[in-house]
Amino acid sequence: MDGYGPTQIARILKSEQVVTPTVHQDRQNQKIRNALPAGPYDWNGSSVSGILERIEYCGHTANFRTHRQSYKIKKTIDNPPEQWMIFRNTQEAIIDEETFERVQELRKNKCRPTKTGKINLFSGIAYCADCERKMYYCTASNFAQRQDYFVCSTSRKKGTDYCGTHFIRAAVLEEGVLLYLQRLLWYISEYEDLFREKLGAKCKEENKKELTAKRRQLTQSQRRMDEIDRLFKRIYEDMVSGKITESRFDKLSEDYETEQAEIAKKIEVLKTEISQQEEDAESVDEFIRRAKKYPVLNELTPTVLNDLVNKVYVCAPDKSSGHRVQEVRISLNLIGFLLESFIAEMLNYQSRERTA
């Protein structure tokens, strides 16, 4: 959450002389599977990665992580996560689930340090607003901090997918996002009920329409599944009675089975999306809870950014006025983009507070 990758974390643990898991187990007189490292503090990135992905630290137990092809073969094979069996709340949690899930999202957008060893807190979070691809963090050993910049990852490519104008200084991006979050957190602290009402109404209205459409699709898909079952029965009876040939029956049944398999997948996706959207109804309250953790925000840290912001989208600059004006759209965790009318109202409240 502080912006470090597994290899960097491994170096920190080694410098702080934290013993590795294998050494710790050995000192506790527990059975160890791996050979002891050369040094008790010789951490590596793969060990850190394994720890970051262990749901057990949230207080749950995950079974059926591996399997064997045969009882004669001792080598185990990893199962995909969807085949695991998760038993919840089996022991005391040492990491809250909210932090764990956010770390898994960050792990999907892995960012490597540059050749200089530098890494920016927006790496993996900054995206191009036009092509929606990642923006690259560019720096050099002789760069001052204000010279570091982000550029669209397509800027060095030739062809139609080219965003040559998407460029922003890292310091400018940080200053802008910090100011935005400072104003947002102030508004939430002063007008929490109004924020909840407006965001809740927005989410409720959008979710209501989407949920209605998805529930309708789900009902239609389930009806089609039942209809195919009836058609199976009918064509089988037609085949037995001689109305259709066996080869014709085989062809029809194959088509119906294929359709039924596709519908079954669609039903699972719809059920998951509906369940997720129903949970999102509580997302506004959760975001407010996160915002309250930062009553005063003087500095933008990776922890704050990863806690509150999902992605930032950098737009192409507008130079029509003679000045370079560049819009950055901020997608917040849990609640997404705030409407422009809401942001204008928020700034208006803050302006009135200052004049008062």
Contacts in CASP RR format, 6 or more apart in sequence:
PFRMAT RR
TARGET T0000
AUTHOR 0000-0000-0000
METHOD contacts of the structure
MODEL  1
MDGYGPTQIARILKSEQVVTPTVHQDRQNQKIRNALPAGPYDWNGSSVSG
ILERIEYCGHTANFRTHRQSYKIKKTIDNPPEQWMIFRNTQEAIIDEETF
ERVQELRKNKCRPTKTGKINLFSGIAYCADCERKMYYCTASNFAQRQDYF
VCSTSRKKGTDYCGTHFIRAAVLEEGVLLYLQRLLWYISEYEDLFREKLG
AKCKEENKKELTAKRRQLTQSQRRMDEIDRLFKRIYEDMVSGKITESRFD
KLSEDYETEQAEIAKKIEVLKTEISQQEEDAESVDEFIRRAKKYPVLNEL
TPTVLNDLVNKVYVCAPDKSSGHRVQEVRISLNLIGFLLESFIAEMLNYQ
SRERTA
1 99 0 8 1.000
1 102 0 8 1.000
1 103 0 8 1.000
1 106 0 8 1.000
1 302 0 8 1.000
1 303 0 8 1.000
1 306 0 8 1.000
1 307 0 8 1.000
2 301 0 8 1.000
2 302 0 8 1.000
2 303 0 8 1.000
3 106 0 8 1.000
3 119 0 8 1.000
3 121 0 8 1.000
3 302 0 8 1.000
3 303 0 8 1.000
3 306 0 8 1.000
4 12 0 8 1.000
5 48 0 8 1.000
5 110 0 8 1.000
6 45 0 8 1.000
6 46 0 8 1.000
6 48 0 8 1.000
6 49 0 8 1.000
6 52 0 8 1.000
7 44 0 8 1.000
7 45 0 8 1.000
7 48 0 8 1.000
8 113 0 8 1.000
8 119 0 8 1.000
9 43 0 8 1.000
9 45 0 8 1.000
9 48 0 8 1.000
10 43 0 8 1.000
10 44 0 8 1.000
10 45 0 8 1.000
10 47 0 8 1.000
10 48 0 8 1.000
11 43 0 8 1.000
13 41 0 8 1.000
13 43 0 8 1.000
13 48 0 8 1.000
14 41 0 8 1.000
14 42 0 8 1.000
14 43 0 8 1.000
17 41 0 8 1.000
18 41 0 8 1.000
18 43 0 8 1.000
19 27 0 8 1.000
19 40 0 8 1.000
19 41 0 8 1.000
20 37 0 8 1.000
20 40 0 8 1.000
20 41 0 8 1.000
20 42 0 8 1.000
20 43 0 8 1.000
20 47 0 8 1.000
21 47 0 8 1.000
21 51 0 8 1.000
22 32 0 8 1.000
22 34 0 8 1.000
22 35 0 8 1.000
22 36 0 8 1.000
22 37 0 8 1.000
23 36 0 8 1.000
23 37 0 8 1.000
23 39 0 8 1.000
23 40 0 8 1.000
25 31 0 8 1.000
25 32 0 8 1.000
26 32 0 8 1.000
26 36 0 8 1.000
49 107 0 8 1.000
51 57 0 8 1.000
52 103 0 8 1.000
52 107 0 8 1.000
53 104 0 8 1.000
53 107 0 8 1.000
54 62 0 8 1.000
55 62 0 8 1.000
55 86 0 8 1.000
55 100 0 8 1.000
56 62 0 8 1.000
56 91 0 8 1.000
57 93 0 8 1.000
57 94 0 8 1.000
57 95 0 8 1.000
57 100 0 8 1.000
58 93 0 8 1.000
58 95 0 8 1.000
58 96 0 8 1.000
58 97 0 8 1.000
58 100 0 8 1.000
59 88 0 8 1.000
59 89 0 8 1.000
59 90 0 8 1.000
59 91 0 8 1.000
59 92 0 8 1.000
59 93 0 8 1.000
59 94 0 8 1.000
60 86 0 8 1.000
60 87 0 8 1.000
60 88 0 8 1.000
60 89 0 8 1.000
60 90 0 8 1.000
61 86 0 8 1.000
61 87 0 8 1.000
61 90 0 8 1.000
61 91 0 8 1.000
62 84 0 8 1.000
62 85 0 8 1.000
62 86 0 8 1.000
62 87 0 8 1.000
63 84 0 8 1.000
63 85 0 8 1.000
63 86 0 8 1.000
63 87 0 8 1.000
64 79 0 8 1.000
64 83 0 8 1.000
64 84 0 8 1.000
64 85 0 8 1.000
65 78 0 8 1.000
65 79 0 8 1.000
65 84 0 8 1.000
66 76 0 8 1.000
66 77 0 8 1.000
66 78 0 8 1.000
66 79 0 8 1.000
67 76 0 8 1.000
67 77 0 8 1.000
67 79 0 8 1.000
68 74 0 8 1.000
68 75 0 8 1.000
68 76 0 8 1.000
68 77 0 8 1.000
69 75 0 8 1.000
69 77 0 8 1.000
98 286 0 8 1.000
102 306 0 8 1.000
102 307 0 8 1.000
102 333 0 8 1.000
106 306 0 8 1.000
109 124 0 8 1.000
109 125 0 8 1.000
109 134 0 8 1.000
111 119 0 8 1.000
111 123 0 8 1.000
111 124 0 8 1.000
111 137 0 8 1.000
113 119 0 8 1.000
114 137 0 8 1.000
114 138 0 8 1.000
114 139 0 8 1.000
116 139 0 8 1.000
116 140 0 8 1.000
116 141 0 8 1.000
118 137 0 8 1.000
118 139 0 8 1.000
118 148 0 8 1.000
119 137 0 8 1.000
120 137 0 8 1.000
120 139 0 8 1.000
120 148 0 8 1.000
120 150 0 8 1.000
120 170 0 8 1.000
121 174 0 8 1.000
121 300 0 8 1.000
121 301 0 8 1.000
121 302 0 8 1.000
121 305 0 8 1.000
122 135 0 8 1.000
122 137 0 8 1.000
122 150 0 8 1.000
122 170 0 8 1.000
122 173 0 8 1.000
122 174 0 8 1.000
122 177 0 8 1.000
122 305 0 8 1.000
122 312 0 8 1.000
123 137 0 8 1.000
124 134 0 8 1.000
125 305 0 8 1.000
125 306 0 8 1.000
125 309 0 8 1.000
125 310 0 8 1.000
125 311 0 8 1.000
125 312 0 8 1.000
126 134 0 8 1.000
126 135 0 8 1.000
126 137 0 8 1.000
126 150 0 8 1.000
126 168 0 8 1.000
126 173 0 8 1.000
126 311 0 8 1.000
126 312 0 8 1.000
126 314 0 8 1.000
127 133 0 8 1.000
127 134 0 8 1.000
127 135 0 8 1.000
127 311 0 8 1.000
127 312 0 8 1.000
127 313 0 8 1.000
127 314 0 8 1.000
128 134 0 8 1.000
128 135 0 8 1.000
128 152 0 8 1.000
128 153 0 8 1.000
128 154 0 8 1.000
128 163 0 8 1.000
128 166 0 8 1.000
128 313 0 8 1.000
128 314 0 8 1.000
129 166 0 8 1.000
129 313 0 8 1.000
129 314 0 8 1.000
129 315 0 8 1.000
129 316 0 8 1.000
129 327 0 8 1.000
129 329 0 8 1.000
130 152 0 8 1.000
130 163 0 8 1.000
130 166 0 8 1.000
130 315 0 8 1.000
130 316 0 8 1.000
131 152 0 8 1.000
131 154 0 8 1.000
131 161 0 8 1.000
131 163 0 8 1.000
132 313 0 8 1.000
133 152 0 8 1.000
133 153 0 8 1.000
133 154 0 8 1.000
134 153 0 8 1.000
135 150 0 8 1.000
135 151 0 8 1.000
135 152 0 8 1.000
135 153 0 8 1.000
135 166 0 8 1.000
135 168 0 8 1.000
135 314 0 8 1.000
136 150 0 8 1.000
136 151 0 8 1.000
136 152 0 8 1.000
136 153 0 8 1.000
137 148 0 8 1.000
137 149 0 8 1.000
137 150 0 8 1.000
137 170 0 8 1.000
138 148 0 8 1.000
138 149 0 8 1.000
138 150 0 8 1.000
138 151 0 8 1.000
139 147 0 8 1.000
139 148 0 8 1.000
139 149 0 8 1.000
139 170 0 8 1.000
140 147 0 8 1.000
145 170 0 8 1.000
145 171 0 8 1.000
146 169 0 8 1.000
146 171 0 8 1.000
147 169 0 8 1.000
148 169 0 8 1.000
148 170 0 8 1.000
148 171 0 8 1.000
149 167 0 8 1.000
149 168 0 8 1.000
149 169 0 8 1.000
149 170 0 8 1.000
150 167 0 8 1.000
150 168 0 8 1.000
150 169 0 8 1.000
150 170 0 8 1.000
150 173 0 8 1.000
150 314 0 8 1.000
151 164 0 8 1.000
151 166 0 8 1.000
151 167 0 8 1.000
152 163 0 8 1.000
152 164 0 8 1.000
152 166 0 8 1.000
152 167 0 8 1.000
152 314 0 8 1.000
154 161 0 8 1.000
154 162 0 8 1.000
154 163 0 8 1.000
154 164 0 8 1.000
155 162 0 8 1.000
155 163 0 8 1.000
155 164 0 8 1.000
155 166 0 8 1.000
155 167 0 8 1.000
163 316 0 8 1.000
165 316 0 8 1.000
165 317 0 8 1.000
166 314 0 8 1.000
166 315 0 8 1.000
166 316 0 8 1.000
167 317 0 8 1.000
168 314 0 8 1.000
168 326 0 8 1.000
168 328 0 8 1.000
172 326 0 8 1.000
173 312 0 8 1.000
173 314 0 8 1.000
173 328 0 8 1.000
174 300 0 8 1.000
176 328 0 8 1.000
177 300 0 8 1.000
177 305 0 8 1.000
177 309 0 8 1.000
177 312 0 8 1.000
177 328 0 8 1.000
177 330 0 8 1.000
178 297 0 8 1.000
178 299 0 8 1.000
178 300 0 8 1.000
180 330 0 8 1.000
181 297 0 8 1.000
181 300 0 8 1.000
181 304 0 8 1.000
181 308 0 8 1.000
181 309 0 8 1.000
182 297 0 8 1.000
183 346 0 8 1.000
183 347 0 8 1.000
183 350 0 8 1.000
184 291 0 8 1.000
184 338 0 8 1.000
184 346 0 8 1.000
185 291 0 8 1.000
185 294 0 8 1.000
185 295 0 8 1.000
185 297 0 8 1.000
186 350 0 8 1.000
187 195 0 8 1.000
187 346 0 8 1.000
187 349 0 8 1.000
187 350 0 8 1.000
188 195 0 8 1.000
188 288 0 8 1.000
188 291 0 8 1.000
188 292 0 8 1.000
189 291 0 8 1.000
189 292 0 8 1.000
189 295 0 8 1.000
190 349 0 8 1.000
190 353 0 8 1.000
191 349 0 8 1.000
192 288 0 8 1.000
195 284 0 8 1.000
195 288 0 8 1.000
196 284 0 8 1.000
196 285 0 8 1.000
196 288 0 8 1.000
198 342 0 8 1.000
199 284 0 8 1.000
199 287 0 8 1.000
199 335 0 8 1.000
199 338 0 8 1.000
199 342 0 8 1.000
200 284 0 8 1.000
202 339 0 8 1.000
202 342 0 8 1.000
203 280 0 8 1.000
203 281 0 8 1.000
203 283 0 8 1.000
203 284 0 8 1.000
203 335 0 8 1.000
204 281 0 8 1.000
207 277 0 8 1.000
207 280 0 8 1.000
207 281 0 8 1.000
210 277 0 8 1.000
211 274 0 8 1.000
211 277 0 8 1.000
211 278 0 8 1.000
214 270 0 8 1.000
214 273 0 8 1.000
214 274 0 8 1.000
214 277 0 8 1.000
215 274 0 8 1.000
217 266 0 8 1.000
217 270 0 8 1.000
218 267 0 8 1.000
218 270 0 8 1.000
218 271 0 8 1.000
218 274 0 8 1.000
221 263 0 8 1.000
221 266 0 8 1.000
221 267 0 8 1.000
221 270 0 8 1.000
222 267 0 8 1.000
224 259 0 8 1.000
224 263 0 8 1.000
225 260 0 8 1.000
225 263 0 8 1.000
225 264 0 8 1.000
225 267 0 8 1.000
228 256 0 8 1.000
228 259 0 8 1.000
228 260 0 8 1.000
228 263 0 8 1.000
231 256 0 8 1.000
232 253 0 8 1.000
232 256 0 8 1.000
235 244 0 8 1.000
235 249 0 8 1.000
235 252 0 8 1.000
235 253 0 8 1.000
236 249 0 8 1.000
236 253 0 8 1.000
238 244 0 8 1.000
238 249 0 8 1.000
239 245 0 8 1.000
239 246 0 8 1.000
239 248 0 8 1.000
239 249 0 8 1.000
244 252 0 8 1.000
280 334 0 8 1.000
283 334 0 8 1.000
283 335 0 8 1.000
284 334 0 8 1.000
284 335 0 8 1.000
286 334 0 8 1.000
287 308 0 8 1.000
287 332 0 8 1.000
287 333 0 8 1.000
287 334 0 8 1.000
287 335 0 8 1.000
290 307 0 8 1.000
290 308 0 8 1.000
290 333 0 8 1.000
290 334 0 8 1.000
291 308 0 8 1.000
293 307 0 8 1.000
294 304 0 8 1.000
294 308 0 8 1.000
297 304 0 8 1.000
307 333 0 8 1.000
308 332 0 8 1.000
308 333 0 8 1.000
309 330 0 8 1.000
309 331 0 8 1.000
309 332 0 8 1.000
309 333 0 8 1.000
310 331 0 8 1.000
310 332 0 8 1.000
310 333 0 8 1.000
310 336 0 8 1.000
311 331 0 8 1.000
312 328 0 8 1.000
312 329 0 8 1.000
312 330 0 8 1.000
312 331 0 8 1.000
313 328 0 8 1.000
313 329 0 8 1.000
313 330 0 8 1.000
313 331 0 8 1.000
314 326 0 8 1.000
314 328 0 8 1.000
315 326 0 8 1.000
315 327 0 8 1.000
315 328 0 8 1.000
315 329 0 8 1.000
316 326 0 8 1.000
317 324 0 8 1.000
317 325 0 8 1.000
317 326 0 8 1.000
318 324 0 8 1.000
318 325 0 8 1.000
318 326 0 8 1.000
318 327 0 8 1.000
319 325 0 8 1.000
329 337 0 8 1.000
330 337 0 8 1.000
330 338 0 8 1.000
331 337 0 8 1.000
332 338 0 8 1.000
338 346 0 8 1.000
END
